[in-house]
């Protein structure tokens, strides 16, 4: 597993699938938005659930 998968999963997936040019930009953007959206959502969920008991 490449370490880049943790901070730039879109680029790793595009390299694995051998996607080039504009298609690579669009797919990389979509994958990174989904990945970081889920990470931020999980962090927000943890913060909200921990502050309910205050």
Secondary structure, 3 states (H helix, E strand, C coil): CCCHHHHCHHHHHHHHHCCCHHHHHHHHHHHHHHHHHHHHHHHHHHHHHHHCCC
